Amino acid sequence: MAYTTPITTAFEMQRATIEQSQKAFEQTLDFQQTVNEAVVDSFDSQESAQRRGVELSQTMFHSYLDLVESTMPGAAGSVDELRAALDEQYDFLLENHAEVFETVASEYEQGVDAYDELTADYVEAVDEQVEMLTEAHEELEAQSVDVAEEWGDQLETLQDQVEDLQDQVTDVQERAAQAVEA
């Protein structure tokens, strides 16, 4: 059994590396999904912030028109027409702004959903392949351990035979020495 310890240890380290690589791969995909979710979640706040910016711009133009109207006598009719045209353009802009954000968010969410489905399928396929690899690896380990044990047994048998042969040689040498002395 002493012959198989390094082999078993090497195979265990290889399997641990395979498992760690698989976990790192899955964590990378989980991170990407988290990022995608954060982007989707940020659409509402981005749309709201941009809408407030557009509305603030509209308020500033209204304030400017109020200032023009108060400082220029007789300009009220022109300012009212300009204000109406400006409000119409801002209403159009805000409506399109909302539609664009809704479309972008919807398309991005659909892309994220498709990515998630594809990723889930890919992870499943990788899991199956890693499982098959691990099983094949365990079989190879078992075969390697068997070969090492056989080799160890054969080595022990050979050592026993060498020891027996050494004993026989020693006996023959002792008998030969006794015969020479006698």
N, C-alpha and C positions, 0 to 999 in steps of 0.2 A: 504494500500500500504506500510505502514511502516514495516509490517511484512516481506515483500519480499525483502527489500534492502540487508540484509546480504546474502540471498540465491542467488540473482542475482550477487552480488559482488563475491561470492565464485565461481560461474559458470564462470564468466568472467575471473577470475584469472586462473582457470583450463584450459580454452580455450587458454589463452595467453601462458601458459606453454606448451601446446601441440604445438602451432604454433612456439614457440621459439625452441622447441626440433626439430621440422621438419626443421627449417631453419639451425640449427646447424648441423644436419645430412647432409643436402644438401651442406653446406659450407665445411664440411669434405670431401665429395666426390669431390667437385670442387678443393679443395687443392690437393687431390690425382691425379686428372687429370692434374693439373698444374705441379706437380712433374714429372709425366710421360712425359709430353711434354718437360720439361727441360732436362730429360734424353735423349730423342730422339734427341733434338736439340744439345746435347753435343757430340753425336757420331762423327760428322764431325770433331770437334776440337780435340777430343781424337785421332781419326785416324790420323789426320794431325800431331799432336804432336809426336805420336809414330813413324810415318813414318820419320819425321825429325830426331828423335833419331837414327833410324836404318841407315838413310843416313849419319848422323854424324859419326856413328861407321864405316861405310864403308869408309868414307873420312879419318878417323884416320888410318885405316889399310892401305889405299893407301899411306898415308904420311909415315907410318912406312916402307912400301915396298920401297918407294922412297929413304928413308934414307939408307936402307940395300943395295939397288942397287948402291947408290952413294959412299958408304964406302967399298964395297966389289967388287973389280974388277973381272970381269968374271962371275958375278952372274946374269947378265941381263936376260939370257935365262930362268933360274930357276925362277927368280922373275916374269918375264912375264907370265910364266905358272901358277904360284901361284896367280898372279893378275887376270888372266882369270878365274881360278877356283873360286876364291873369288867373282869376279863379277857375275859369274853364280849363285853361292849360294845366293848372296844378291838379285839378280834379282828374283830368286825363292822365297826367303823370302818376298820380297816386294809385289810380285804378290799374294802370299798366304795371306799376311797381309791384303791387300785390299779386297780379297774375304771374309776373315773371318769377317772383319768389316761390309762389305755389308750384309752378311748373318745374323750376330748378329743384326744389325740395322733393317733389314727387319723383322726378327722374333719378335723382341721387338715391332716394330710398329704394326705388326699384333696382338700381344698380347694386346697392348694398345687399338687398335680398338675393339677387342673382349670385353675387359674390359669396354670400353666406352659404347658399345651396351648393355651389360649386366647391367651396372650401370643405363643407361637410362631406361631400362625396369623396373628395381628394383625401381627407383625413381618414375616412373609412378605408379607402384603398391602401393607404400607407400603413394603417394599423394591421390590416390583413397581411400585407407583405412583411411587416416587421414580425408578426406572429409566426408566419411561415419560416422566416429567417431564423427566428429564435428556436423553433422546433428543429430545424435542420442543424443549427449550431449545437443544440443539446445532443442530437444523434451523433454528430461528429465528435463531440466531447466523450460520449459513452464509448464510441469506437476507439478513440485515442486512449482512453483509460484502459480499455480491454487490451489493446496492443501493448501498452506500457506494463500492465500487470503480467501479460504473457512473457514479455521480454524480461521482466524482473524474475519471474519464475524460472525461465530458461537460464538466466544468469546465475541464479542461486543453484540450479541443478548443475550447471557448468562448474561453479565454484566448488560444489560438493565433489564432483568428479575429479577436479584438479587436486583437491585436498586428499581424496582417496589415492590418486596417482602419486602424490607426494609421499603419502604414508607408505605406499608400496615401494617407491624408490628408496625411501629411508630404510625400510626393512631389508631390501636387497643390498643396500650399501652396508648395513650393519652385518648381514650374513656374510657378505663378501669380505668385510674387514675381519670377521671372526675366522673365516676360512683361511685368510692370509696369515693370521696370527697363529693358527693351529698347525 
